[in-house]
């Protein structure tokens, strides 16, 4: 009697959790042993993290208990941190043991890319996890309290967000919405609060429609955000940031959203990578490894123009669906699917009641786009947890 194939999924982000749930649905009992590994016992909704970071929503609304999503008769869940991947031994080293696999899915997520800017790693915060956004929220509140004790230290009320991509823009929108509430709570003059969004590229939201970018910037400027576009951060220090123009912004708060790289463990495992990401084949496999699938922030998929697609939640979910199909097909000896990304549209939140987006060729903005953003969030909740999860978590 042949042994049941072992599938190990690393990471319960968008790619990992959807892969696990698809396998749970498509595989028969005892057709494969599937193990999902994640360092937390919850899955968090990354595209929602900018809200709890600013304090406009609770962190718990951005997370879902993994055991409430999976069928434990079909998926084994291991709460542990991955230490090393050994592709030639077909093993994964965890903090608390070793897992052997026949098929591996790498969905470990990315790491902040600092582009070698001195001090960013040491002095800037990142919107990357439930714990990181708790820290940002508490830090911001502490700055207001600190200012009340030392009114001459106006740097406590100055906030610098590095990067004007999706995360940076969405975060400054929420932060600008939170400031009036904090000013009332701590009895602070709102005129003293400064929010700077610094972007090295020549435009905010690079790659987005120029008309919508202009609308977004106008909305955020009216909320009190000051943009510094086409200006790079040269250095981050304990006192603030030094810009390439020579200007120094004194601040106690730098939140870096300026880029994501892949995972260093892939480089250490001997895979050929670009900034920690693997350029996968048309079936989402690592070149030279027919049994290793790489999805999400760890993968590179080229668009028809030969440029990498940006690593988004949308692409991760679509990768997961194809990855799960191909794992089942591999086990059953069926034909593999080729991955072809189908954009369902893109929406960026600008804070309360405001957003911009493109759906097909149609541009949407304002309240209509904000509603669309909410529907996208609800759709994802439905994909992973059905109607019960939508009812439980669908308030955001």
C-alpha positions as CSV (number, residue, x, y, z in Angstrom):
1,X,0.0,0.0,0.0
2,X,1.5,3.4,-1.0
3,X,2.0,6.1,1.6
4,X,-0.4,9.1,1.7
5,X,1.4,12.2,0.3
6,X,2.2,14.9,2.8
7,X,1.5,18.6,2.0
8,X,3.0,21.3,4.2
9,X,1.8,24.9,3.9
10,X,4.0,27.5,5.5
11,X,2.1,30.7,6.5
12,X,-1.6,31.4,7.1
13,X,-1.7,34.7,5.2
14,X,-4.0,35.2,2.3
15,X,-2.3,32.6,0.1
16,X,-1.7,30.0,2.8
17,X,-5.2,30.1,4.4
18,X,-7.0,30.0,1.0
19,X,-4.8,27.1,-0.2
20,X,-5.6,25.2,2.9
21,X,-9.3,25.8,2.7
22,X,-9.4,24.9,-1.0
23,X,-7.6,21.6,-0.3
24,X,-9.9,20.9,2.6
25,X,-12.8,21.2,0.1
26,X,-11.3,19.4,-2.9
27,X,-9.4,16.5,-1.2
28,X,-11.1,13.3,-0.1
29,X,-10.4,12.0,3.4
30,X,-7.1,10.1,3.6
31,X,-6.1,11.4,0.1
32,X,-3.3,13.5,1.6
33,X,-2.0,14.7,5.0
34,X,-2.2,18.5,5.0
35,X,-0.4,20.5,7.6
36,X,-0.7,24.3,8.0
37,X,2.1,26.0,9.9
38,X,1.7,29.5,11.3
39,X,3.4,31.4,14.1
40,X,0.1,32.7,15.4
41,X,-3.2,30.8,16.0
42,X,-5.0,33.5,13.9
43,X,-5.1,34.7,10.3
44,X,-5.0,38.5,10.0
45,X,-6.5,40.6,7.2
46,X,-3.5,42.6,6.1
47,X,-5.5,45.1,4.0
48,X,-7.4,46.1,7.2
49,X,-4.4,46.7,9.4
50,X,-4.1,50.5,8.6
51,X,-7.2,51.1,10.6
52,X,-6.2,49.6,14.0
53,X,-2.8,51.1,13.5
54,X,-4.3,54.6,13.4
55,X,-6.8,53.6,16.2
56,X,-10.0,53.9,14.1
57,X,-10.8,50.2,14.6
58,X,-9.9,47.4,17.1
59,X,-7.1,45.0,16.2
60,X,-9.4,42.0,16.9
61,X,-11.6,43.0,13.9
62,X,-8.6,42.3,11.6
63,X,-8.0,38.8,12.9
64,X,-9.7,35.4,12.6
65,X,-9.0,32.3,14.7
66,X,-7.6,29.6,12.3
67,X,-9.3,26.7,14.1
68,X,-12.6,28.4,13.4
69,X,-11.8,28.2,9.6
70,X,-10.3,24.8,9.1
71,X,-11.7,21.3,9.5
72,X,-9.2,19.6,11.9
73,X,-10.1,16.2,10.5
74,X,-8.7,17.3,7.1
75,X,-6.0,19.9,8.1
76,X,-3.5,19.6,10.9
77,X,-2.6,23.0,12.3
78,X,0.8,23.6,13.9
79,X,1.4,26.8,15.7
80,X,5.2,27.4,15.4
81,X,7.8,29.6,13.7
82,X,9.6,28.3,10.6
83,X,13.4,28.4,11.1
84,X,14.7,26.8,8.0
85,X,13.6,25.2,4.7
86,X,15.6,22.3,3.4
87,X,14.4,21.6,-0.1
88,X,16.8,18.8,-0.9
89,X,15.9,16.9,2.3
90,X,12.2,17.7,1.8
91,X,12.1,19.0,5.4
92,X,11.1,22.2,7.2
93,X,12.7,23.0,10.5
94,X,10.4,24.6,13.1
95,X,11.3,26.1,16.5
96,X,9.6,23.0,18.1
97,X,10.5,20.2,15.6
98,X,10.8,19.1,12.1
99,X,8.2,18.4,9.3
100,X,8.8,16.2,6.3
101,X,6.9,16.9,3.1
102,X,6.2,15.6,-0.4
103,X,4.7,18.9,-1.5
104,X,5.5,22.3,0.0
105,X,3.6,25.5,-0.3
106,X,5.6,28.6,0.8
107,X,3.3,31.5,1.7
108,X,5.4,33.0,4.5
109,X,4.7,36.6,3.6
110,X,7.2,39.4,3.1
111,X,9.4,41.6,5.2
112,X,9.8,45.4,5.1
113,X,12.2,46.6,2.4
114,X,14.3,49.5,3.8
115,X,16.4,50.0,0.6
116,X,19.5,50.4,2.8
117,X,18.3,53.7,4.2
118,X,20.2,54.1,7.5
119,X,18.2,54.0,10.7
120,X,14.9,52.8,9.2
121,X,15.2,49.3,10.6
122,X,16.1,50.7,14.1
123,X,13.8,53.7,14.4
124,X,10.8,53.3,12.1
125,X,7.7,51.2,12.8
126,X,5.9,49.0,10.3
127,X,2.3,48.0,9.6
128,X,2.9,44.3,9.3
129,X,1.1,42.4,11.9
130,X,-1.5,42.6,14.7
131,X,1.2,43.2,17.3
132,X,2.9,45.9,15.1
133,X,-0.3,47.9,14.7
134,X,-1.0,47.7,18.5
135,X,2.4,49.2,19.1
136,X,1.8,52.0,16.6
137,X,-1.6,52.8,18.0
138,X,-0.4,52.9,21.6
139,X,2.7,54.9,20.5
140,X,0.5,57.6,18.9
141,X,-1.7,57.9,21.9
142,X,1.4,58.2,24.1
143,X,2.8,61.0,22.0
144,X,-0.4,63.1,22.7
145,X,-0.1,62.4,26.5
146,X,3.7,63.2,26.3
147,X,3.0,66.5,24.7
148,X,0.7,67.5,27.5
149,X,3.5,67.0,30.0
150,X,6.1,68.8,27.8
151,X,4.2,71.3,25.6
152,X,7.5,72.6,24.1
153,X,8.2,69.2,22.5
154,X,6.1,69.7,19.3
155,X,7.9,66.8,17.6
156,X,5.6,64.6,19.7
157,X,2.7,65.8,17.5
158,X,4.5,65.4,14.2
159,X,4.0,62.1,12.4
160,X,5.9,61.0,9.3
161,X,4.7,58.2,7.1
162,X,7.3,57.0,4.6
163,X,5.8,55.7,1.3
164,X,2.7,56.9,-0.5
165,X,1.7,53.5,-1.9
166,X,-1.5,51.7,-0.9
167,X,-0.6,51.2,2.8
168,X,0.9,54.6,3.3
169,X,-2.1,56.4,1.7
170,X,-4.7,54.3,3.6
171,X,-2.9,54.8,6.9
172,X,-2.6,58.6,6.6
173,X,-6.3,58.8,5.7
174,X,-7.2,56.9,8.9
175,X,-4.6,58.8,11.0
176,X,-6.0,62.1,9.8
177,X,-9.5,60.9,10.8
178,X,-8.2,59.9,14.3
179,X,-6.4,63.2,15.0
180,X,-9.5,65.3,15.9
181,X,-10.7,62.6,18.4
182,X,-7.2,62.5,20.0
183,X,-7.1,66.3,20.2
184,X,-10.4,66.3,22.0
185,X,-9.4,63.5,24.3
186,X,-6.0,65.2,25.3
187,X,-7.2,68.8,24.9
188,X,-4.7,69.6,22.2
189,X,-5.0,72.3,19.5
190,X,-5.4,70.5,16.2
191,X,-3.3,73.1,14.5
192,X,-0.2,71.8,16.3
193,X,-0.5,68.3,14.7
194,X,1.5,67.7,11.6
195,X,1.1,64.6,9.3
196,X,3.7,64.2,6.6
197,X,3.6,61.6,3.8
198,X,7.0,61.3,2.1
199,X,7.4,59.4,-1.2
200,X,10.6,59.1,-3.3
201,X,8.6,58.3,-6.5
202,X,7.4,61.2,-8.7
203,X,3.8,60.5,-7.7
204,X,1.7,59.1,-4.9
205,X,0.1,55.7,-5.5
206,X,2.5,54.9,-8.3
207,X,0.8,53.1,-11.2
208,X,-2.6,54.4,-10.3
209,X,-4.8,56.6,-12.6
210,X,-3.4,60.2,-12.4
211,X,-6.9,61.7,-12.1
212,X,-7.7,59.5,-9.1
213,X,-4.3,60.2,-7.5
214,X,-5.0,63.9,-7.7
215,X,-8.5,63.4,-6.1
216,X,-6.9,61.3,-3.3
217,X,-4.3,63.9,-2.6
218,X,-6.9,66.7,-2.5
219,X,-9.0,64.7,0.0
220,X,-6.1,64.0,2.2
221,X,-4.7,67.5,2.1
222,X,-8.1,68.8,3.2
223,X,-7.8,66.4,6.1
224,X,-4.4,67.9,7.1
225,X,-1.9,65.7,5.4
226,X,1.3,67.4,3.9
227,X,2.8,65.5,1.0
228,X,6.4,65.5,0.0
229,X,6.4,63.7,-3.3
230,X,9.6,63.0,-5.3
231,X,11.6,63.3,-2.1
232,X,13.5,60.4,-0.6
233,X,14.2,59.8,3.0
234,X,18.0,59.9,3.3
235,X,18.2,58.8,6.9
236,X,16.1,58.0,9.9
237,X,17.4,59.0,13.4
238,X,16.1,59.0,16.9
239,X,15.2,62.7,16.4
240,X,13.3,62.3,13.1
241,X,14.1,62.0,9.4
242,X,16.6,63.6,7.1
243,X,15.3,64.1,3.5
244,X,17.4,64.0,0.4
245,X,16.7,67.8,0.0
246,X,18.6,68.4,3.2
247,X,15.4,69.2,5.2
248,X,15.1,67.6,8.6
249,X,11.6,66.8,10.1
250,X,11.9,66.3,13.8
251,X,9.5,63.7,15.0
252,X,9.1,60.8,17.5
253,X,7.0,58.8,15.1
254,X,8.1,57.4,11.7
255,X,5.9,54.7,10.1
256,X,7.6,53.1,7.1
257,X,5.3,51.7,4.4
258,X,7.7,52.1,1.5
259,X,8.2,48.6,0.3
260,X,8.1,44.9,0.8
261,X,10.7,42.2,0.0
262,X,10.3,38.5,0.1
263,X,11.5,36.2,2.9
264,X,15.2,35.8,3.7
265,X,14.6,32.1,4.4
266,X,14.2,31.5,0.7
267,X,17.7,32.9,0.0
268,X,19.1,30.9,2.8
269,X,17.5,27.7,1.4
270,X,19.4,28.1,-1.8
271,X,16.6,29.3,-4.1
272,X,17.4,31.8,-6.8
273,X,15.7,35.0,-5.6
274,X,15.2,38.7,-6.4
275,X,14.9,40.7,-3.1
276,X,13.9,37.5,-1.3
277,X,11.2,36.5,-3.9
278,X,11.2,33.6,-6.3
279,X,10.2,34.0,-10.0
280,X,7.8,31.1,-10.2
281,X,6.9,29.0,-13.3
282,X,3.5,29.1,-15.0
283,X,2.2,26.6,-12.4
284,X,3.5,28.7,-9.4
285,X,6.4,26.3,-8.7
286,X,9.9,27.2,-7.8
287,X,12.2,26.6,-10.8
288,X,13.9,23.1,-10.5
289,X,11.5,22.0,-7.8
290,X,8.3,20.4,-9.1
291,X,7.0,19.8,-5.6
292,X,7.4,23.3,-4.2
293,X,4.8,26.0,-4.8
294,X,5.5,29.6,-3.9
295,X,2.7,32.2,-3.5
296,X,2.0,35.6,-2.2
297,X,4.8,38.1,-1.2
298,X,7.4,35.3,-1.7
299,X,6.6,34.9,-5.4
300,X,7.2,36.9,-8.5
301,X,4.7,36.6,-11.4
302,X,5.3,38.6,-14.5
303,X,2.6,40.5,-16.3
304,X,2.3,40.4,-20.2
305,X,4.7,43.5,-20.4
306,X,7.4,41.5,-18.6
307,X,7.1,43.4,-15.3
308,X,6.3,41.8,-11.9
309,X,2.7,42.1,-10.7
310,X,2.7,44.0,-7.3
311,X,2.2,41.5,-4.5
312,X,-1.4,42.2,-3.4
313,X,-4.1,40.3,-1.5
314,X,-6.0,39.8,-4.7
315,X,-3.2,38.1,-6.5
316,X,-2.4,35.9,-3.5
317,X,-6.0,34.6,-3.3
318,X,-6.0,33.8,-7.0
319,X,-2.6,32.1,-6.7
320,X,-3.9,30.0,-3.8
321,X,-6.9,28.8,-5.9
322,X,-4.6,27.6,-8.7
323,X,-2.0,26.2,-6.2
324,X,-4.6,24.1,-4.5
325,X,-5.9,22.8,-7.8
326,X,-2.4,21.9,-8.9
327,X,-1.6,20.1,-5.7
328,X,-4.8,18.0,-6.1
329,X,-3.9,17.4,-9.8
330,X,-0.4,16.3,-8.9
331,X,-1.7,13.8,-6.4
332,X,-4.3,12.4,-8.8
333,X,-2.1,12.6,-11.9
334,X,-4.3,15.1,-13.6
335,X,-3.3,18.2,-15.7
336,X,-1.9,21.3,-13.9
337,X,-3.5,24.7,-14.4
338,X,-1.5,27.7,-15.7
339,X,-1.8,30.8,-13.5
340,X,-3.2,33.8,-15.2
341,X,-3.9,36.8,-13.1
342,X,-7.4,38.4,-13.6
343,X,-7.6,41.8,-12.1
344,X,-11.0,42.3,-10.4
345,X,-10.3,46.0,-9.8
346,X,-8.4,48.0,-7.3
347,X,-9.7,50.2,-4.5
348,X,-7.7,52.4,-2.0
349,X,-9.3,53.8,1.1
350,X,-8.8,57.5,2.0
351,X,-10.4,57.3,5.5
352,X,-14.0,57.6,6.6
353,X,-16.4,57.5,3.7
354,X,-13.7,58.2,1.0
355,X,-11.9,56.0,-1.4
356,X,-10.7,55.8,-5.0
357,X,-10.8,52.8,-7.3
358,X,-10.7,51.3,-10.8
359,X,-13.1,48.4,-11.7
360,X,-12.5,47.3,-15.2
361,X,-12.1,50.5,-17.1
362,X,-14.4,52.5,-14.8
363,X,-13.1,55.0,-12.3
364,X,-14.9,55.3,-8.9
365,X,-14.3,57.7,-6.1
366,X,-15.8,59.1,-2.9
367,X,-18.6,57.3,-1.2
368,X,-19.2,54.8,-4.0
369,X,-15.6,53.7,-3.9
370,X,-15.7,53.4,-0.1
371,X,-18.8,51.2,-0.4
372,X,-16.9,49.1,-2.9
373,X,-14.0,48.7,-0.6
374,X,-16.4,47.4,2.1
375,X,-17.9,44.9,-0.3
376,X,-14.4,43.7,-1.2
377,X,-13.7,43.1,2.5
378,X,-17.0,41.3,2.9
379,X,-16.4,39.1,-0.1
380,X,-13.1,38.0,1.3
381,X,-14.6,37.1,4.7
382,X,-17.2,35.1,2.8
383,X,-14.5,33.2,0.8
384,X,-12.7,32.1,4.0
385,X,-15.5,31.7,6.5
386,X,-18.9,31.9,4.7
387,X,-21.9,33.8,6.0
388,X,-21.2,33.2,9.7
389,X,-17.8,35.0,9.4
390,X,-19.4,37.8,7.4
391,X,-22.0,38.3,10.2
392,X,-19.4,38.1,12.9
393,X,-16.7,40.3,11.4
394,X,-18.4,42.3,8.7
395,X,-18.9,45.5,10.5
396,X,-15.7,47.2,9.1
